[in-house]
């Protein structure tokens, strides 16, 4: 490809923060919720989607993830996601397989599940038993048909029900899914899209090819990639001041990366191993636009593990952000514990 634009790490991260609304929160409302969920909000860790919304929208409340404009589905790679209801087709039909065998499996499970549910809501495992399925996880294969949605709050198994099939061609949905990926994760490659979306390589590459007239080739510190042509001007905009602190949950789009893409975000290998663990990922501690550590929450205690010494104002910003978590059931102060050799444990109002 002919490279027209060379981008630096600072330009790329500034662009991603801008499109992700991480520098400045959006005014509360359904438009903000849809923008926050433009590439989906992974919710595999209980209430991760809510904390991702909180990082991007002012006035987030414990029930914001259940706004009528949103819906919960098994999205990319069959992980739990919160997406805009009007974008259901993009995150379901966009992953519907074209191959005869996998397509028939998805349609067959969806049809059998629809017969069992018959318009009712039902716990995940109960529906599986009624279908004669020994492995309830097989029901997820019906998700790409766009006819199955769910509600999972982390405390118990998902409750599932049927919805009408979206009116969109799967090929169009896949192309739009690729467009969303390039906008939020760009600069991007077809291979990275395939991994993120969990689609067959031939289908992911074809989606990129269908977008070719809308893409601009660029060179990044990692090599050649593409951006949306309509986003090109945003890379030349002066870099805005970054938010003092954001605590991003496990699976947030800011660091939902694989392979070499992780090196751009976190250059040091030791720190990458701490963030992208082989088991459950911690949250990412974002201070003034850079990931500078990790965090975890257990009940009413947030443990923060910075990778470097933070100034007093930076620590105060981190504590304020943790103390403002809009988590349900937190009606007393949140304890903040610094795992950096500091002996104190502070309490913030929730």
The 8 nearest C-alpha neighbors of each residue, nearest first, counted from 0:
[[1, 2, 216, 223, 217, 3, 224, 215],
 [2, 0, 3, 216, 217, 215, 4, 223],
 [1, 3, 216, 217, 4, 0, 218, 5],
 [4, 2, 217, 216, 1, 5, 215, 218],
 [3, 5, 217, 2, 218, 6, 216, 215],
 [4, 6, 218, 217, 219, 7, 3, 2],
 [7, 5, 219, 218, 10, 4, 11, 8],
 [8, 6, 10, 9, 219, 11, 220, 5],
 [7, 9, 11, 10, 12, 220, 6, 263],
 [10, 8, 12, 7, 11, 13, 6, 238],
 [11, 9, 13, 7, 8, 12, 234, 14],
 [10, 12, 14, 8, 13, 9, 15, 7],
 [13, 11, 15, 9, 14, 10, 16, 8],
 [12, 14, 10, 16, 11, 15, 9, 17],
 [15, 13, 17, 11, 12, 16, 234, 10],
 [14, 16, 12, 18, 17, 13, 19, 11],
 [17, 15, 19, 21, 13, 14, 18, 20],
 [16, 18, 14, 20, 15, 19, 13, 22],
 [17, 19, 15, 20, 16, 14, 183, 182],
 [18, 20, 16, 17, 21, 15, 35, 183],
 [21, 19, 17, 55, 18, 22, 23, 24],
 [20, 22, 16, 19, 23, 55, 24, 17],
 [23, 21, 242, 241, 20, 16, 17, 24],
 [22, 24, 21, 20, 242, 25, 55, 241],
 [25, 23, 55, 56, 57, 20, 21, 26],
 [24, 26, 56, 31, 57, 55, 27, 23],
 [27, 25, 57, 56, 28, 31, 24, 58],
 [26, 28, 57, 56, 58, 31, 25, 59],
 [29, 27, 31, 30, 26, 32, 56, 25],
 [28, 30, 32, 31, 33, 68, 27, 66],
 [29, 31, 33, 32, 28, 34, 27, 35],
 [32, 30, 34, 29, 28, 33, 25, 35],
 [33, 31, 29, 35, 30, 34, 36, 28],
 [32, 34, 36, 30, 35, 83, 31, 37],
 [33, 35, 37, 31, 36, 32, 30, 19],
 [34, 36, 32, 33, 37, 31, 52, 55],
 [35, 37, 39, 33, 34, 40, 38, 82],
 [38, 36, 34, 39, 35, 33, 179, 82],
 [39, 37, 36, 179, 180, 183, 40, 252],
 [40, 38, 36, 82, 37, 81, 80, 41],
 [41, 39, 81, 48, 80, 36, 42, 82],
 [40, 42, 80, 250, 48, 43, 79, 39],
 [41, 43, 48, 47, 80, 79, 44, 46],
 [44, 42, 79, 41, 78, 45, 47, 80],
 [43, 45, 42, 47, 46, 249, 153, 250],
 [46, 44, 153, 47, 152, 42, 43, 154],
 [45, 47, 49, 48, 42, 44, 50, 152],
 [46, 48, 42, 50, 49, 248, 44, 45],
 [49, 47, 42, 51, 40, 46, 50, 41],
 [48, 50, 52, 46, 47, 51, 64, 53],
 [49, 51, 53, 47, 52, 48, 54, 248],
 [52, 50, 48, 54, 53, 49, 247, 47],
 [51, 53, 49, 55, 50, 54, 56, 35],
 [54, 52, 50, 59, 56, 55, 51, 49],
 [55, 53, 51, 52, 245, 56, 50, 21],
 [54, 56, 24, 52, 20, 53, 21, 25],
 [57, 55, 25, 24, 53, 27, 52, 26],
 [56, 58, 27, 24, 26, 59, 25, 53],
 [57, 59, 27, 60, 56, 53, 26, 325],
 [60, 58, 53, 57, 63, 56, 325, 61],
 [59, 61, 63, 325, 62, 58, 326, 53],
 [62, 60, 325, 327, 326, 63, 59, 49],
 [61, 63, 65, 60, 64, 66, 327, 59],
 [64, 62, 60, 66, 65, 61, 59, 49],
 [65, 63, 49, 62, 66, 48, 69, 81],
 [66, 64, 63, 62, 67, 69, 70, 68],
 [65, 67, 63, 68, 69, 64, 62, 29],
 [68, 66, 69, 65, 70, 84, 64, 29],
 [67, 69, 66, 84, 83, 29, 70, 85],
 [70, 68, 83, 84, 67, 66, 82, 65],
 [69, 71, 84, 82, 81, 83, 72, 68],
 [70, 72, 81, 149, 80, 148, 150, 82],
 [73, 71, 148, 80, 74, 149, 79, 81],
 [74, 72, 79, 77, 78, 80, 142, 139],
 [73, 75, 77, 80, 78, 72, 90, 79],
 [74, 76, 196, 77, 197, 78, 195, 90],
 [75, 77, 197, 78, 196, 74, 195, 73],
 [78, 76, 73, 74, 75, 79, 139, 142],
 [79, 77, 73, 76, 74, 75, 43, 80],
 [78, 80, 73, 43, 42, 72, 41, 74],
 [81, 79, 41, 42, 40, 72, 74, 71],
 [80, 82, 71, 40, 70, 39, 72, 41],
 [83, 81, 39, 36, 70, 69, 84, 80],
 [82, 84, 69, 86, 85, 33, 68, 70],
 [83, 85, 69, 70, 86, 87, 68, 82],
 [84, 86, 83, 87, 68, 88, 69, 82],
 [87, 85, 83, 84, 89, 88, 82, 90],
 [86, 88, 84, 89, 90, 85, 91, 83],
 [87, 89, 92, 91, 86, 165, 90, 145],
 [90, 88, 172, 93, 86, 87, 176, 91],
 [89, 91, 93, 87, 88, 74, 92, 176],
 [92, 90, 143, 145, 88, 93, 94, 89],
 [93, 91, 95, 169, 143, 88, 94, 144],
 [173, 92, 94, 172, 89, 91, 169, 90],
 [95, 93, 92, 91, 143, 198, 96, 173],
 [94, 96, 143, 92, 93, 144, 97, 169],
 [97, 95, 102, 98, 101, 94, 198, 199],
 [96, 98, 102, 99, 95, 101, 202, 100],
 [97, 99, 96, 100, 101, 102, 103, 95],
 [98, 100, 102, 101, 103, 97, 96, 104],
 [99, 101, 103, 102, 98, 104, 97, 96],
 [102, 100, 104, 103, 98, 99, 96, 105],
 [103, 101, 105, 99, 96, 104, 100, 98],
 [102, 104, 106, 100, 105, 101, 107, 99],
 [105, 103, 101, 107, 102, 106, 108, 100],
 [106, 104, 141, 102, 140, 108, 103, 107],
 [105, 107, 109, 103, 104, 108, 110, 102],
 [108, 106, 104, 110, 109, 105, 103, 111],
 [107, 109, 111, 105, 110, 141, 106, 112],
 [108, 110, 141, 106, 112, 107, 111, 113],
 [111, 109, 113, 107, 112, 108, 106, 114],
 [112, 110, 114, 108, 113, 109, 107, 115],
 [111, 113, 109, 115, 114, 110, 108, 116],
 [112, 114, 110, 116, 111, 115, 117, 109],
 [113, 115, 111, 117, 112, 116, 110, 118],
 [116, 114, 112, 113, 117, 111, 129, 130],
 [115, 117, 119, 113, 118, 114, 112, 120],
 [118, 116, 114, 115, 119, 113, 161, 112],
 [117, 119, 116, 161, 120, 160, 113, 162],
 [120, 118, 116, 117, 160, 121, 161, 159],
 [121, 119, 160, 159, 158, 116, 118, 122],
 [120, 122, 158, 159, 126, 123, 119, 160],
 [123, 121, 158, 125, 124, 157, 159, 126],
 [122, 124, 126, 157, 125, 158, 159, 156],
 [125, 123, 127, 126, 135, 122, 128, 156],
 [126, 124, 128, 122, 127, 123, 129, 121],
 [125, 127, 129, 124, 123, 128, 121, 130],
 [126, 128, 124, 132, 130, 135, 125, 129],
 [129, 127, 131, 125, 130, 126, 132, 124],
 [128, 130, 126, 127, 131, 125, 115, 132],
 [131, 129, 127, 128, 132, 126, 115, 111],
 [130, 132, 128, 129, 127, 133, 126, 134],
 [133, 131, 127, 134, 130, 128, 135, 129],
 [132, 134, 135, 131, 128, 127, 137, 130],
 [135, 133, 136, 132, 137, 127, 138, 124],
 [136, 134, 127, 137, 124, 138, 132, 133],
 [137, 135, 138, 134, 139, 140, 127, 123],
 [136, 138, 139, 135, 140, 134, 132, 141],
 [137, 139, 136, 140, 141, 135, 108, 127],
 [140, 138, 141, 137, 142, 136, 77, 73],
 [139, 141, 105, 138, 142, 137, 143, 108],
 [140, 142, 105, 109, 139, 108, 143, 138],
 [141, 143, 139, 144, 140, 147, 145, 73],
 [144, 142, 91, 95, 92, 145, 94, 141],
 [145, 143, 142, 146, 92, 141, 91, 95],
 [144, 146, 91, 143, 164, 142, 147, 92],
 [145, 147, 162, 164, 161, 144, 163, 142],
 [148, 146, 161, 142, 145, 160, 162, 159],
 [149, 147, 72, 160, 159, 71, 161, 146],
 [150, 148, 159, 158, 71, 72, 157, 160],
 [149, 151, 158, 157, 71, 159, 152, 148],
 [152, 150, 157, 153, 158, 149, 156, 155],
 [151, 153, 154, 45, 150, 155, 46, 157],
 [154, 152, 45, 151, 155, 156, 46, 44],
 [153, 155, 152, 156, 151, 45, 157, 46],
 [156, 154, 153, 157, 152, 151, 158, 122],
 [155, 157, 123, 122, 151, 158, 154, 153],
 [158, 156, 151, 123, 150, 122, 159, 149],
 [157, 159, 122, 150, 121, 149, 123, 120],
 [158, 160, 149, 121, 120, 148, 123, 122],
 [161, 159, 120, 148, 147, 149, 119, 116],
 [160, 162, 147, 146, 148, 113, 118, 163],
 [161, 163, 146, 147, 164, 160, 148, 145],
 [164, 162, 146, 165, 161, 145, 147, 166],
 [163, 165, 146, 145, 162, 166, 144, 88],
 [166, 164, 88, 167, 145, 163, 87, 146],
 [167, 165, 164, 168, 88, 163, 169, 145],
 [168, 166, 165, 169, 88, 172, 171, 92],
 [167, 169, 171, 170, 172, 166, 92, 93],
 [170, 168, 92, 172, 93, 171, 173, 167],
 [169, 171, 173, 172, 168, 174, 93, 206],
 [172, 170, 174, 168, 169, 173, 175, 167],
 [171, 173, 93, 89, 169, 175, 170, 174],
 [93, 174, 172, 176, 170, 175, 171, 169],
 [173, 175, 206, 177, 171, 176, 172, 178],
 [174, 176, 178, 172, 177, 173, 179, 171],
 [177, 175, 173, 179, 174, 178, 89, 172],
 [176, 178, 180, 174, 175, 179, 173, 181],
 [177, 179, 175, 181, 180, 176, 182, 174],
 [180, 178, 176, 182, 177, 181, 38, 175],
 [179, 181, 177, 178, 183, 182, 184, 38],
 [180, 182, 185, 178, 184, 179, 187, 183],
 [183, 181, 179, 180, 185, 184, 178, 227],
 [182, 184, 180, 181, 185, 179, 15, 18],
 [185, 183, 181, 180, 182, 187, 186, 15],
 [186, 184, 187, 181, 226, 182, 183, 225],
 [185, 187, 226, 225, 224, 184, 181, 188],
 [188, 186, 185, 224, 225, 181, 184, 226],
 [187, 189, 224, 191, 190, 225, 192, 186],
 [190, 188, 192, 204, 191, 207, 193, 203],
 [189, 191, 193, 188, 192, 194, 200, 204],
 [190, 192, 194, 188, 193, 189, 195, 187],
 [193, 191, 189, 195, 190, 194, 196, 188],
 [194, 192, 190, 203, 196, 191, 198, 195],
 [193, 195, 191, 197, 192, 196, 190, 198],
 [196, 194, 192, 193, 197, 191, 75, 76],
 [197, 195, 75, 193, 198, 194, 192, 76],
 [196, 198, 76, 194, 195, 193, 75, 199],
 [199, 197, 193, 196, 94, 203, 200, 202],
 [198, 200, 202, 201, 203, 193, 197, 96],
 [201, 199, 203, 202, 193, 204, 198, 190],
 [200, 202, 204, 199, 203, 205, 198, 206],
 [203, 201, 205, 199, 200, 204, 206, 198],
 [204, 202, 206, 200, 193, 205, 201, 189],
 [203, 205, 207, 201, 189, 206, 202, 200],
 [204, 206, 208, 202, 203, 207, 201, 209],
 [207, 205, 174, 209, 203, 208, 204, 202],
 [208, 206, 210, 204, 209, 205, 189, 211],
 [207, 209, 205, 211, 210, 206, 204, 212],
 [208, 210, 206, 207, 211, 205, 174, 212],
 [211, 209, 207, 208, 213, 212, 214, 206],
 [212, 210, 208, 214, 213, 209, 207, 215],
 [211, 213, 214, 210, 209, 215, 208, 228],
 [212, 214, 211, 210, 228, 227, 215, 229],
 [215, 213, 227, 228, 211, 226, 212, 225],
 [214, 216, 228, 226, 225, 227, 217, 213],
 [217, 215, 225, 2, 224, 3, 226, 214],
 [218, 216, 4, 2, 224, 225, 5, 223],
 [217, 219, 223, 5, 222, 6, 224, 4],
 [218, 220, 222, 221, 6, 223, 5, 7],
 [219, 221, 222, 7, 8, 218, 6, 263],
 [222, 220, 219, 223, 259, 263, 260, 218],
 [223, 221, 219, 218, 220, 224, 217, 5],
 [222, 224, 218, 217, 219, 221, 216, 225],
 [223, 225, 187, 188, 217, 186, 216, 218],
 [226, 224, 216, 186, 187, 215, 217, 214],
 [225, 227, 186, 215, 185, 214, 181, 228],
 [226, 228, 214, 230, 229, 213, 215, 182],
 [229, 227, 214, 215, 231, 230, 213, 226],
 [228, 230, 227, 231, 232, 213, 214, 226],
 [231, 229, 227, 228, 233, 232, 226, 234],
 [232, 230, 228, 233, 229, 234, 227, 226],
 [231, 233, 234, 235, 230, 236, 229, 228],
 [234, 232, 236, 235, 231, 230, 14, 229],
 [233, 235, 232, 236, 231, 10, 14, 11],
 [236, 234, 233, 232, 237, 231, 10, 238],
 [235, 237, 233, 234, 238, 232, 239, 14],
 [238, 236, 239, 235, 234, 233, 10, 13],
 [239, 237, 13, 236, 240, 10, 14, 9],
 [238, 240, 241, 237, 22, 13, 17, 236],
 [241, 239, 242, 238, 22, 287, 288, 243],
 [242, 240, 22, 287, 288, 239, 243, 23],
 [241, 243, 22, 287, 244, 23, 240, 288],
 [244, 242, 287, 286, 316, 241, 313, 245],
 [245, 243, 286, 317, 242, 285, 316, 287],
 [244, 246, 285, 247, 54, 284, 286, 320],
 [247, 245, 284, 283, 285, 248, 244, 282],
 [246, 248, 283, 282, 245, 251, 51, 284],
 [249, 247, 282, 47, 251, 250, 50, 51],
 [248, 250, 282, 281, 280, 251, 47, 247],
 [249, 251, 255, 41, 248, 252, 254, 47],
 [252, 250, 253, 248, 249, 255, 254, 247],
 [251, 253, 255, 254, 250, 40, 38, 41],
 [254, 252, 251, 255, 15, 19, 247, 184],
 [253, 255, 256, 252, 251, 250, 261, 264],
 [256, 254, 252, 250, 251, 253, 257, 195],
 [257, 255, 254, 261, 260, 258, 195, 252],
 [256, 258, 260, 261, 259, 255, 191, 194],
 [257, 259, 260, 261, 256, 262, 191, 194],
 [258, 260, 261, 262, 257, 221, 263, 256],
 [261, 259, 262, 258, 263, 257, 256, 264],
 [260, 262, 259, 264, 263, 256, 257, 258],
 [263, 261, 266, 265, 259, 260, 264, 267],
 [264, 262, 261, 260, 265, 266, 8, 259],
 [263, 265, 261, 262, 266, 260, 254, 12],
 [264, 266, 262, 263, 267, 271, 261, 270],
 [265, 267, 262, 263, 264, 268, 271, 261],
 [268, 266, 270, 269, 265, 271, 262, 272],
 [269, 267, 271, 270, 272, 266, 265, 262],
 [270, 268, 272, 271, 267, 273, 274, 266],
 [269, 271, 273, 272, 268, 267, 274, 265],
 [270, 272, 268, 274, 273, 269, 275, 265],
 [271, 273, 269, 270, 275, 274, 276, 268],
 [274, 272, 270, 271, 275, 276, 269, 293],
 [275, 273, 271, 272, 276, 281, 270, 280],
 [276, 274, 272, 280, 271, 273, 277, 281],
 [275, 277, 278, 280, 272, 274, 273, 279],
 [276, 278, 275, 279, 280, 272, 273, 274],
 [277, 279, 276, 280, 275, 281, 274, 273],
 [280, 278, 281, 276, 277, 249, 275, 44],
 [279, 281, 249, 276, 275, 278, 274, 282],
 [282, 280, 249, 295, 294, 293, 274, 279],
 [281, 283, 248, 249, 294, 247, 293, 295],
 [284, 282, 293, 247, 246, 285, 292, 294],
 [283, 285, 292, 246, 293, 290, 291, 245],
 [284, 286, 290, 245, 289, 244, 288, 291],
 [287, 285, 244, 288, 289, 243, 290, 284],
 [288, 286, 241, 243, 242, 289, 244, 285],
 [287, 289, 241, 286, 285, 242, 290, 22],
 [290, 288, 285, 286, 287, 291, 264, 284],
 [291, 289, 285, 284, 292, 286, 283, 288],
 [290, 292, 306, 284, 305, 289, 285, 286],
 [293, 291, 305, 306, 284, 304, 290, 283],
 [292, 294, 283, 284, 304, 282, 281, 303],
 [293, 295, 303, 282, 302, 281, 304, 283],
 [294, 296, 302, 281, 301, 282, 303, 297],
 [295, 297, 301, 300, 302, 298, 294, 299],
 [296, 298, 300, 299, 301, 295, 302, 334],
 [297, 299, 300, 296, 301, 329, 333, 334],
 [300, 298, 333, 334, 297, 301, 296, 329],
 [299, 301, 334, 297, 296, 298, 335, 333],
 [300, 302, 296, 335, 295, 336, 334, 303],
 [303, 301, 336, 295, 294, 337, 335, 296],
 [304, 302, 294, 337, 338, 293, 336, 305],
 [303, 305, 338, 293, 292, 294, 339, 337],
 [306, 304, 292, 307, 291, 303, 293, 339],
 [305, 307, 292, 291, 304, 308, 270, 293],
 [308, 306, 305, 309, 291, 292, 339, 304],
 [307, 309, 310, 306, 305, 339, 291, 314],
 [310, 308, 313, 314, 307, 311, 305, 312],
 [309, 311, 313, 312, 314, 308, 315, 307],
 [310, 312, 314, 313, 315, 309, 316, 308],
 [313, 311, 315, 314, 310, 316, 309, 317],
 [312, 314, 316, 310, 315, 311, 309, 317],
 [315, 313, 317, 311, 316, 312, 309, 318],
 [314, 316, 312, 318, 313, 317, 319, 311],
 [317, 315, 313, 319, 314, 318, 244, 243],
 [318, 316, 314, 320, 244, 315, 319, 321],
 [317, 319, 315, 321, 320, 316, 322, 314],
 [320, 318, 322, 316, 317, 321, 315, 323],
 [319, 321, 317, 323, 318, 322, 316, 245],
 [322, 320, 318, 323, 319, 324, 317, 246],
 [321, 323, 347, 319, 349, 320, 324, 333],
 [324, 322, 320, 349, 321, 325, 319, 348],
 [323, 325, 326, 321, 322, 349, 320, 50],
 [326, 324, 61, 60, 323, 59, 327, 53],
 [325, 327, 61, 324, 329, 328, 46, 60],
 [328, 326, 61, 329, 325, 62, 330, 60],
 [327, 329, 330, 326, 61, 331, 325, 299],
 [330, 328, 327, 331, 326, 349, 299, 332],
 [331, 329, 328, 349, 332, 327, 348, 333],
 [330, 332, 329, 349, 333, 348, 299, 347],
 [333, 331, 348, 347, 349, 346, 334, 330],
 [332, 334, 299, 347, 346, 322, 349, 300],
 [335, 333, 346, 300, 345, 299, 301, 332],
 [334, 336, 301, 345, 344, 300, 346, 302],
 [337, 335, 302, 344, 301, 303, 338, 334],
 [338, 336, 303, 339, 302, 304, 341, 335],
 [337, 339, 304, 303, 340, 336, 302, 341],
 [340, 338, 341, 337, 304, 305, 303, 306],
 [339, 341, 338, 342, 337, 343, 304, 305],
 [340, 342, 339, 343, 337, 338, 344, 336],
 [343, 341, 340, 344, 337, 338, 339, 336],
 [344, 342, 341, 345, 336, 337, 335, 340],
 [343, 345, 336, 335, 334, 342, 346, 337],
 [346, 344, 335, 334, 343, 347, 336, 318],
 [347, 345, 334, 333, 332, 335, 348, 344],
 [346, 348, 322, 332, 333, 349, 334, 345],
 [347, 349, 332, 322, 333, 331, 346, 323],
 [348, 322, 332, 323, 333, 347, 331, 324]]
